[in-house]
């Protein structure tokens, strides 16, 4: 593949708009330009989500329905105090604060591979939008929209511009992957599995200053990306949902739309409107941290009774080990910002087309269940204490037995950290792509193993299955504990056993109606 930045084709910008929030009059669309058939109804609420006034500047990714078509886009927010270039006052007159968001909507790239469509937000134009809005605010001529007219012409190529827009690639959503690891910790595997089951995921974003709107929005795309089912995945059923749809930032206004995007299945969204926590718009809720000491909490939706302080979903011990292995390789990425010169060594086409072929008993023994001799030095304590389920008593007993039987040589975490001290920024981006690929490889492994078991059972029963025609008498299959271990899941964790049941029902539901978890010799596994 040629690595030429000039080969990149941006999604077509169909509308540019400016919205304002006034403390007296509220939300208002003050200027727009674009294709006449593009409706901007409700765009002001999407461009100015709740809590954005706490930020001096912010980037918000949005999805907007126009008739039967879904458009992707973003808005760039800035605020300033009128009459003051550099305000030093401790108390600001709110009536003089000007708050604007400049945004674009894009016609998504039409390709068969969904990640290309879902990332057609116009992310490459963030700097152009921000600098144009900054200029408008500094001029303080509130009825002069000429800078936006020029920007729209440059973005759409509707006329020759003295300052044509060059796509900026350092805002690619993939660059937020280290933040995803940092914020979610081992819980990234919990969400990966739930996304793979095509549950509706909603991230509740409480603090846009601590965690930017850009980053929170990027999380929805990244979760969709890592849970992608690649085209070379083996499965007997072809009619499967290959990828959850990120719908980015949503709010209370979306509930009132006739054909709300929130009513779609298989979506991943983020919101700052906590009232949505009590609506039937998600299956799995994720409470993002709201202070420096906070951590992510995940739970199943329970309507008006949803409570993130109880019944939290936890990572398994296997999840924690896999995460540590990945985090060791990529932890350097959060320590330095990836520069635009790094991503420029990859074509933007490559970046937009990332393709890859338990018990809680009290007492002194509880501390032993949490103890982990393989913990990495300096890792956050919440990974083990709050994000990971404690070792079950059954695993505790068998681990002790295995340790004595193997003369102390048992170590299920055999990954070693490589010395990547000489890596440049381009290599780091390649590592991010490789990390996404590692999730895809794990997905392919799960599909391959279950598909083999299903195919073998069909053969044993002399049953012929035609794709798209459910069996009248569905099969019962057996998945052994060794199978689960080979799938890199945790045979001791109830959550992973439940995942197997739901995984089979989701992708082989036309063929299988029962999954037996085999117990092996004597009903035990070690």
N, C-alpha and C positions, 0 to 999 in steps of 0.2 A: 504494500500500500504506500502510495506516495505521501510523504510528509510535507505538504505544501499548504501553508496557511491560506493562500489565495484561492484554494479549491473549495473553501467553506462556503456553503449556501445558507444564509440566514432564512428563517421563516419569514413569510411576507407580512409586513406590518399593515394591518387593515384600519387601524384607528389610533390616534394620539389624543390624549385628553388631559385636562387640568381640573382638579377638584379642590375645593376649599372647605375648611371647617371654621365657622365663625361662632364665637361664644354666644352670640345673640340669635343668629338666624339658623345655625346648625350646618348641615351638609349641603353643598351646592356644586353642581357641575357648571363651571364658569366658562370653559372653552373646550372645543373638540374639533377634530377634523379627520375625515376618513371616508371610506366607501359608504355611500348613502344608505345601503341596505343593512349596515351594521348598527344594531340597537345598543345604546349605552344605558338602558334603564337599570337603575340600581347600582351602577358602577361606583358611585361616590361612597357607598357603604363598604364595598370591597376594598377600595383604595385607601380607606381610612379606618382600619379596624380598631376596636376598643383598646385603649391603653397606649396608642401610638403617640399621644400628646406628651408622654413622658420622655420621648426620644428627641434629640436634636435633629437627627436624620435617620432614615430607616428604609429598607427595601422590602416590599411585600409582593409575593407571588400570588397570582389570582387565576381563577378559571371563570369564564363568563359564557353563558348560553345565549346564542343568537339564533332564534328559531330552533331548528333541529341540530344545529352545529355547535360544537364546543370549541371556544377560542381560549387560548392560553395567553398570559401576559404578566405584567408586573407594574407596580407603581413605586416611584421614588419620592419619599416624604422629606420635607424640611420645614423647620419653623424658625421664626426670628421676631424680634420686637421692633415694631415700626418706629422709625426715627432714630434708631440706635444701630450703628454699625457693630460696635462691640460693647454690649451692655455689661456694666459692672455692678449694677444695683442688685442687692440681695432680694428685694421684693419687686416683682414685675407686675405692671398693670396688665391684667389678662385681656382687657379690651384692645390693647395695642399689639397683642401677639398674633402674628400672621402664620397660619398653618395651611400648607398646600401639598398636594401630591400630584406629580406629573407621571402619567402612565401610558402604556401602549398595549394593544391587543394584537395578537398574531394568528394568522391562519396556520395551523400546525402542519409540519412537514408530513407529506403523505407518503408513508412507507409501510411495508408490512410489519416491520419490527417496531413494536409499540414504544420502546424507550425514546425513539426519535420523535414521535408525536408528543409524548408527555413532557419533553424538555423544551418544547418550542415556546418558551416564555419570553424570549427576547433578552435573556440574561447577558448577552454580549453587548447590550446597549446601556447597561446600568450607569457607567461613567458618563456617557453622553447625556442621559436624562438628568443625572445629578448636577453636572456642571451647568446645564441650561437652566435648571430650576434655581440654582445658586445665583446665576446672573440676574434672573428675573427678580429675586428677592432683594438683591443689592441695589438694583436700579430703582426699586420702590415706585414704579409707575404701573399701578395695578390694573390699568385698562389697556396697556400696550402688550399685545400678545405676539409681536413680530418675531421674538426669539423662538417661540414655539412653532410658528409657521415655517421658519427656516429649518428647524429641527425635523419637522414632519416631512418636508421636502427631501431632506438628506436621508431620512430613514426609508422613505418609500421610493426614492429615485425618480420622483415625479418631475423634477427639473434639475438642471445642473446647479450645483451648489459650490460656492467658493471654498467651503470647508466640508468635503464629503466625509461621511461617518465611516471610520474603520472599526470593524468588530473587535471588541476587547474580550480576550479569552480567559483572563485571570479571575473571572467571576463564575466559571463553570461550576455547576452544583456538585460535581465530584470532589471539589476542593474541601467541601464540608464533611467528608467522610471521617477524617480524624476527630472532628467534633462529635460525630455520632458515636464513635467508640468511647470517647471521653465522657460523654453525658450518660449514655445508656449502660456502659460497662458490660458485664456478662448478660444483662437483660436484652442485649441486641439479639441473642439467640432465641429468647422467648418471643420477641416481636417477629423475628424472621419466620418462626414456625406458624404463628398466628396469621401472618400475611400469606404464607403458603397455603393455609387452609381457606384463604380468601375471606377472612373475617373483615368486617368494617372496622377500621382502626381510626380513632380520633385522639390527637395529641392536644392536651390542654396546656396552653402557653400562658403562664401567669406573669412573667417578668421580661418584657422586651428589652430592658436595659442589660440584665444579666445574660440573657440568651437572645441574640438579635432575631428579628423577624425573618431576615434572610436565612439564618441558620436553621430556625425552626421549620421554615418552608422547605428548605433543601432536604430536611429529614424525611418529609413525606415522599419525595422522589427517590431518595436513597433506599428507604425501606422497600419501596416498590421494585427498585432495581435489583437488590440482593435476593429478593424472593421470586425473581423471574424464572420461568421454566424455559430453558433454552431449546432451540429448534431441534437439536440432535438428541433430545431426551427420549428414552424408550418408554412407550406406553401403548397399551392395546386399544385405549379409547382416544380418539382424535379430538373430540369436542370438549376441550378443557379450556379453562381461563388461564392463559399463559402468564398474565401479569395483573396485579392490582393497579387500579388507576389512582394516581395522586391528583387530588383536586385542590391541593395547597390550602390557602387561607379561606376559611368559611366563617360565617357569623349568623347572628339571629335573623338578619334580613333574608338569608337563603331559605329559611323555613317558610317564608310567606310567598315564595315564587311558585307559580302554578305547577311547573315541572321541576321541582327543586333538584339540584345536583346532589343534595343530601339523601335523596330517595333512591339513588343508584346503588346497586350491590358492588362488593369488591372494591371499595374506595378507601383511600388513606387521606386524612385531612388534619389540619391544625386550626385551632381556634383560640381566641382570647375571651370569648363570651362564655362564662362559666354556666350560664343558664342552660346551655346545650348539654351540660352534664346530666341533666334530668329529662332529656328528650330521647325518643327512640330513633337515634341517628347513628348509633355505633354499637358494635358488639364487644369491642375491647377498648377500654379507656386508658390513656397514658397521661399521668400527671407529671409534667416536666418540673425540674427543680425551680424553686422560687427564691432561694437565698443560697449563699455560698456553702452553708452547711447542709443544705437539702440534697435529696437524691430522688431519682425517678421511682414512681410507683405505678404499677400496672394491675388492673383488675377487670373482670368481666362486667359488662353493663348490667345493672339491676334497676333500671328505671329511676324513679324518684328516691329509691333507697341506695343508690350508688354511693359507696363510701370507700375512698382510697386508703383508709387507715385499717381496713380489715380485708381478709381474704385476698391478699396480694398474690399475684403470680410471681413465682421465683424461678431463677435459673437452676439447673441441675448441676451436680458436681462435674459431669462431663462438659456441660456448657462452660463452666468456669475454666476448666483446663484448656478447652479450645480457644476461649477468649484470651487467656494469658499468652498462649502461643502466638496469636495474631497481634496482640497488643505489644509484645516485645519487639516485633518486627516493625511496627508502625508508630511507636510512641514518640519517635523523634519528629514525626510530622507535626505534632501539636506544639513543638517547642520553637518552630520557626515558620514564618508565613511563606507559603509557596509563591514565588515570584512569577510575573507574567512572562519573563524570559524562559522559564522552565516549561510552561505549558505551550509556548510557541514552538517548541521542538516537535510537538505532535500536531498533526492537522486537526482542525476543529471537527472535521468529519469523524476522525477516530474517537474523539472525546464524546461526540454526540451519538456514536454508534458502538458503544462498548459491547462487543459480542463475544461469546465464549462458547466454543463447541465443547408420706414422710412424717416423722413423729416430732413432737415438741415437748418432750417430758422435762420436768424440772429436776433440779438436783445437780450435784457436782459433776456427774457424767456428761451433762449437757455441754460443758466446755470442751470435752473431748470430741464430741460430735462436730463442733465448729472448728476444731483445730485442723490446720492444713499445713503440713511440712513443706509443701511445694510453693507456698505463697511467695510472690516476687517482692524483693526489697523495695519499699517505698510505694507499694500499690495502695490505693485508697481502702480503708478498712471496711467501707460500706459494701464493697464487692462481695465479701464473704458474710458479713454480719446481717445485711439487710436485703441483698439482691439474690443470694443463693440459699436454696433450701438446705437445712442441716442434713448430715448423713443419716440415713435410716438405720435403725437398730440392726436390721438384717445385713445391710452392707457393712456396718461397723464390725459385726461378728465375723463375717466372711473375710473382710480385709485383714483382721488380726490373724485368722486362720491361715490365709494365703501368705502373710508375711513370715510366719513361722515355717510353713511348708516350703517356702522358697529361700529360706535362710536369709531373709531380709533383702532380697533382690527385686521384689515386685515394685514396679513403678509404671503406672498407667500413663504418666505424662512424660513421654520421651522426647519431646521437642527441645531443640537447642536453639539458642539465639545466635544468629549470624552476625558477624562484624560488618556493618554497612557504613562505617565511618567515612568512607571515601565517596559516598553516593552524592550525585548532584541532584538538582531539582527535577530534571527530566526523569531520572531514575525513580525518584519518589512518586511522581505521577504514575509511572509504570507500576509501582508497587500498589498504588491505590486500585488500579485496574486489576492487578493480580488478586487483591483481596476480594473484590467483587467476584472474580472468577472462582475463588475458593468456595464461596457460597453456592455458586452454580454447580460446581463439581459435587458438592455434598447433596444437592437436590437430585442430580442425575443418579447418584449412587442409590438414594432412597427409592427413586422410581424404578431403577433397574432391578433391585432386589425384590421389591413387592411385585413387579410385573412378572418376574421369573416364577415366583411362587404361584401367582394367579394362572399363568400359562401352564404350569405343571399340573395344577389341580384340574384345569379344563381338559388336559390330556388324560389324566387319570380317570376322569368321569366320562370320557368319550363325548364331551360336549363341544359343539361348534358355536362360536360367538361371532355375530356379524355386527360390526361397529355401528352404533346408533340404534340397535334393537335390543332392549333389555331382556335378559333371560327370564323365562317364566318361573323356573326354579333356580334361584340364585345359589351360589356356592358358599361353602364355609371353608375358610382357609386357616392354616396354623402358622403363626410366626413364633419362632423359638426365641428364647433369651439370647442365644448365640447370634441369631439374626439381628436382634436389636443392638447387641454389642458391636457387630460388624457394621451396622449402619451408623456407628459413632453416636448412638443414643445411650441413655442410662437405663439398663434393665431393672434397676432398683427403684427408679423414680416413677411414682404414679402418673405424674404429668406427661412423661414420655410414653408410657403405656397408653394413656388416653389419646395422645397425639397419633399413635399408630392407628387406633380405631377410627379417628376422624379423618386421617390421611387416606385410608383405604376407602372410606365412605365417600369422600370428596372426589376421588379420581377413578375409582373402580365400582362405583355405586350401582351401575347397570349389571354388574356381574356378581358381586359379592354382597351378602347381607349379614355375614357374621365373621368375626375375627377371633380366633382362639389364641391366646398367648401361651405357647407351650412351656411347660415347666421342666422338661428334661428328666433325667434320672433322679428319682427320689423327690421330685418337686422342688429342687433347689438349683441355684446357679451360683457359681463362684469363679 
